[in-house]
Amino acid sequence: MVTTRVQTLPKSCCSVKVAGPIVRINPREIHIKDPEFYDEVYASGSRKREKDPHFIPALLSPHSIMSTIDHEHHRLRKSYLKNFFSRRSLKTLEPFVQQSINLLCQKLERAYAEKQPVQLDSLYADLTADLITYYSFGESSGYLNHEGKVNDIQSGVGTITNGFHLNRFFPMFRQTVLMCPIWAIKTFFPNYAETLEMLRLLHEQSKAALAKTEFKYSDRDRTLFDALADPEIPSKERTTARLMDEGFVVLAAGTATTARTLAMASFHMFSQKRILHKMREEVQEIMHRTDKNPCWADLEGLPYLV
């Protein structure tokens, strides 16, 4: 059992006891704010952890890896995508990554020339959405190529995140929304309309993948749904609901989470000149050695970026 650590202030200040970094917030949950407990909570290796069943409804993807409670079942589902996200497979994505980054740089250069502010989290979300849709579904969303195009993925994920607690305590809300006609959603729940359209598109793609009879693909042509619909996977794991939920999680995590990480990294880099200068020095060393854009292999060898 983990006990709460209590810190007592010196008598010269006051006699009030201050709660430590571990606090019980209800009869079955504790809140931990202590980096030393990271390896204890997020155990690896032979140690097992299972998700909290009461927390799962908030994730809105009951059939995904993220919502899988049992440790062994989670490991099994994770193995289905092992090759899809392997280093060898991701290497095939590099030309498209470079093409997309060039578009992003052009937008930044234009904003600089016109002295216009840039909302980095939205710009990065356009980049990450284009990449994850291209790699996972075989066709890019094309947000970077179209000025003013609304990023439905980013707004959809934001809507779901805002409704996190509602989803947790009222899990039937998701099913109710999915059963409603789109005109009703747009009228009574306009913020959920884009999310519903996205889920229905994933549903159609899932059905199409399961209906395929040919399963020979090159690394470049293989999509997320192809990996999840592989006939070598047990039939109970190859359902429309399962593919749809997994597709949604990959789409959401690959867009919003990655974009947020890039935005936060950019903030710290530009607000701390020491970090900015160090990164520029390392990148410039590569740029002097080549007449083209540095590749992934070049960048991952830089000690400060590792």
Sequence and secondary structure as in RCSB ss.txt:
>XXXX:A:sequence
MVTTRVQTLPKSCCSVKVAGPIVRINPREIHIKDPEFYDEVYASGSRKREKDPHFIPALLSPHSIMSTIDHEHHR
LRKSYLKNFFSRRSLKTLEPFVQQSINLLCQKLERAYAEKQPVQLDSLYADLTADLITYYSFGESSGYLNHEGKV
NDIQSGVGTITNGFHLNRFFPMFRQTVLMCPIWAIKTFFPNYAETLEMLRLLHEQSKAALAKTEFKYSDRDRTLF
DALADPEIPSKERTTARLMDEGFVVLAAGTATTARTLAMASFHMFSQKRILHKMREEVQEIMHRTDKNPCWADLE
GLPYLV
>XXXX:A:secstr
     EEE  TTT S EEE SEEEEETTEEEE  GGGHHHHS  TT      TTTGGGGS TTSGGG  SHHHHH
HHHHHTTTTTSHHHHHTTHHHHHHHHHHHHHHHHHHHHTT    HHHHHHHHHHHHHHHHHHSS   TTTSTT  
 HHHHHHHHHHHTHHHHHH THHHHHHHHS HHHHHHH HHHHHHHHHHHHHHHHHHHHHT       TTT  HH
HHHT TTS GGG  HHHHHHHHHHHHHIIIIIHHHHHHHHHHHHHH HHHHHHHHHHHHHHHHH SS   HHHHH
T TTT 
